[in-house]
């Protein structure tokens, strides 16, 4: 194996820089991952645009946290994994001893560190995997029939799973999903799998058609139909039992609350842009309808493993969500496509 590799580095500017650098050296309790697929997430786009509170000014970091690959090297003290294993990686690690970590929520640790934010991530040909990731269960072996691209989609799917479970879905309930990007389409599949009736609100007619392919019972375009009227008409005036806001929009969050049924639950899945973090809420509506407002971020290791099993078993189909693929040398073009919302999901193939 040569001693150099390509890596895409974020340096605090809106552009990502492709450099040639040394392959990471691993310690005796670490492993080296050859990255075969890495998804571009909305978080990566937000970092390029506005930075990240965990990335200090002047820092150089390799972004990317939706990742799968092959174990290329192991330290002398590592018992598992073995060289050659096909692996996907949950990105968030915690301190391991705080209250949230011992409950299994390492992604909520006050001192969490994650690939692509605090330590170098997946937009490189190789990644160093620290001992914490091995010890906390962040590495998962993937079956031969699961492609590297599908395995890279497990991380966003695990976040979707967490978001839906926070709303305590029950069979035959009506679930409204606002937004039909890759995240929204995964929500459609999970909600249908759990026996829900699914309504999708999307400004993109092509993605609305995709949501129907995944089982959506009804779709509407809020640019062409009144949002509130469409939802109440579709639910016999009762409103949605669950609303998922899979779009970074304060107005969408307000709208979601306003169309909930009694005892309705809403999940604010995506974070809002800087400077627009405040959502107007009708508190009386929350009070008199006994509504529940939830928010989720990331996923636990358990939820990550559940998402992997859903992909492994074919219960959730993620392969067709990948519409654009780029080698690492075209990382700038890959980000441009992801930013333009052309297609659905963009994947980088660092060793292609």
N, C-alpha and C positions, 0 to 999 in steps of 0.2 A: 504494500500500500504506500502510495506517495505521501509525502509529508505536508502537502499543501492542498487547499480546497477553496472553493468559491463560497462566499457568504454575503448576504444582503444586510447592510448595517444601517440602523437609524441613528442619526446624530443630532436630533433636535430640529431638523428642518422638514419641510413638507415633502422632500424627495428622499428616496431610499438609495443608498450607494452600494454598488456591487464591487467587492474587493476580493483579492486573493490573500489568503491568510493561512496560518498553520492549522493543521488538524488538531483539535483539542487534545491535550494530554490528560489521561485519566489516572486517578489515584488507585490504591490497592482495593478500595471499597466502592469503586465506581465502574460504570460501563460506558462504552461508546456506541452510539446509534448511527447507522447509515440511514439518512433520511430519504425515504422513497416517495412520500406524498405529504404535502402541507397545505391546508386550506387557508384562504384569506378570510378573516373574520371582520365583522364590523368594528370590533375593538382595535384591530390593526389599522383600519382606516381612520378611526378617531385619534389614535396616537399620532399618526402622521399629520393630522390636521391641527390637533390641539395639545399634543403631549400627553403625559400621564403623571399622576401625582407620585407614583413610585419610581419614576425615571428622573433623576436629578439633571439639572441643566449641564450640558457638556458631556453627558454620559454617552457611550457608544453601546448599543444593544442590538442583537440580532432578534428581530420580531418573529412571530409565528408560534402558535400554541395548539393548533389542530394538526396532529402529527402521527405518522406511522412509519415504520422502517424495519431494518434488520440489524440485529446486534453484531457489531463489527469487532468489538474487543471487550474483554472483561478483566477487571483487576484480580490480583492473586487471592484476595479474600472473598471474592464473590462466588457464592454457591449457585445462585440462580439470578438472572437468566444465563443461558449458554450462547456461545457464538453461533450465529446462523439462525437464531430464533426470529420469527416474525412477530413484531411487537407494536402495539399502539400505546400511547402515553397520555394519561390524565395530567393536566398541566400544573395544578396547584398543590403546593406542599405547605404544611404548617409547622409550628414549633414542636408539636407533638405532645405538649404537656399542659396547655391551657384548657379551660373548660370546653371551648368549642372543638378543639382537636380531639379530646378524649370522648366527645360525643360523636365523632366521625365527620365533623364539618371543618375539615382542614382548609377549605376555600374561604372560610369566614374568620380564620385566625387573624388576630391583630398584627401578627408578625409574619404573615404568609409570604412566600416567595414563589414565583411562577416562571415557567419558561416563556420567553418572549416579552417579559416585562422586567423582571428583576435579574434573571440570568438568561444567557443566550438561548434563543429558541430555534425554530424549525426551518427558517429560510436560509439554510446552509446545507452543504453536502453531508456534514457530520455534526452531531450534538453530543456534548458531554452530559451524562445522566448522573447526578450526585447521589450519594448514598441514601439521602432522605427519601428520594423517589422510590428506591428499591424497598426500603424498610416500611414505608407507608402504603405500599401497594399500588403505586401509580403506574406500574408497568403491567400490561396485560398481553398474554400471548394470543395471537389471532390465528384462526383456522386457515387451512390452505385454500378453502373455497371463498374466503373473504378477501377481496382485493385490497391493496394498500390505499386506494382512493376511498373505498367504503370505510376502511378502518379510520382514516383521517376524519370522517364525518361523525364518528362516534362521540367526539367531544361536544359539538353543538347539539347533537341528539340528546346527550345526557342532560344538558341544560334545559332543553325543551321538556324532557321527562320530569325534571324537578319542578319546572314552572306549572305544568298541568297537575301534578300530584298535590301541589300547594293549594289547589282549588277543590280538592276532595271530590273528583268527578264520580257521578253515579250513572249506571246504565239508563238510557232513554232521555237523559237531560239534553238540553239544547246548549251547544257551545258555539259562541261567536268568536271568530278569529279575525282580527284586524291586521291585515298585511299578509301577502302571499309570496314572500321571498322563500329562501330555503328554510328558514326557521318556521314561518307560517305553514309551509307545506308539510313539515314534520309534525307540527301540532295537529294538522288535519288527520294524518295517519294514526297518531296515537289516540286522538279523541274517537275516531271511528273504531279502532281496535277495542276501546273500552265501552262501545255500544252507544255512543252519543249521536245526536242529530247535529250536524255541523253546518253553520252558516259562515261564509267567508266574505269579508268586505275588502276589496282591493281596487286600486286605481289602475291596475295593469290588467287588461282583458285577457292577454295571453296567459298570465299566471293564474287568473281565475279559471281558465280552461284546465290548466294543470291541476288545480285544486279539485276540480270535478273528477279528474282521472284518479285522484287519490281518495275519492269517496265523499267529497263535500256534497251535501244535499241541496244547497242553495248558495248562489253567489250574487253579489250586486256591486256596482261601481258607484261609490259615494259622490263622484263628480256628476253622475247622471241621475241618481235617485237621492231623495232625502234620506239621510242616514237613519234617523229615528223612526221615520215612517216605515222604512224597509224592514227594520228589525221587529218592530211591534206588529206589523202586518204578517210577518212570517211566523210569529209566535202567538197568534190569536190575541194580541194585546197584552200578553203576560210579560214579555221581555225574555232575555236570555238568562239561563241559570248560571252560566259561566261566560266571562269575556276575557279573551287573551289579547293584550295589546302588543303585537309583534312588530311595532313600528315606533321609531323614536319621535313621537309627537305628543305634546301636551294636550292638544285639542282632541286627539284620538283617545287619550286617557279620560278626559272629561266626558266625551261622548259615550265611552264604554260604561261608565258608572251610571249615566242617565238612561241606559236601555236595559239595565239589569232587572230581573224579576225579584220578588220578595225572597230574602235569604240568598240573593245572588252573590257570586264571588268573582272578583276581577284580579287578574295578574298583570302587573306592570312589568313586562318581561325585559324590555330594552331600556337602557339608561337614556336620559334626555341630553341634548346638546348643552355645552357650557353656555351660561347666560340665559338659559330657558328651562331651568330646573323646576319651576313652580307650576303646579297644575291646579286650576280652580276646581273645588269640590263643593257640591251642594250638601252641606252637613245634615240638613233635615232629611234629605233623601236617604242618606246613609242610616240615619237614626230610625226613621219610620218604616223603612223597608228592611231593616236589620241586615244591612249589606256587610260584606267582608272584602277589604282591600288588601291584597297581598303583593309582595315583590320578591323576586328571587334573583340570585346572581350565582353564576358558576354551577358546580355540581359536586357532590361528595364522591368519594371513591366507590361507594356502594352503588350510587346512581350511575356512575360511569360504567361499572360492570354490568348493570342491568341493561343499559343502552347497547353495550357490545353484544349481549345475548340476543337482543331484539334484532340486531343486524345479522348476527350469525344464523339465527333461525329463519330469517326471511320475513318476520312479522312486520318489520318496517323496511321499506325499500328506499335506499339513499343513492344508489348508483346513478339513476336518471337525473338526480338533482345537479350533478356535476356537468356543466355545459361548456366550460372553458378550461383548457389545460395549457400551461406554459412551462418551458424549462427555466431553470434559475437565471440563466443569462438574459431572460426577457422579463425579469421581475417588475420593471417599471411599467411595461405594457400590461402585465397581469393586474397590477394595482389600478391602472387606468380603467380596465374593463370592469373590475369589481366596483370601483367608485361610480361608474356610469350606470350600474344596475342592469347592464346588458346581460342577458341570460339569467341564470340562477346562481350557481356556485362556481367559483374560480379556484382551481387547484394548481399549486406549483409542484413541479417534479424535479427536485434538486439534482438527482443523479441520472436524469434522462439523457 
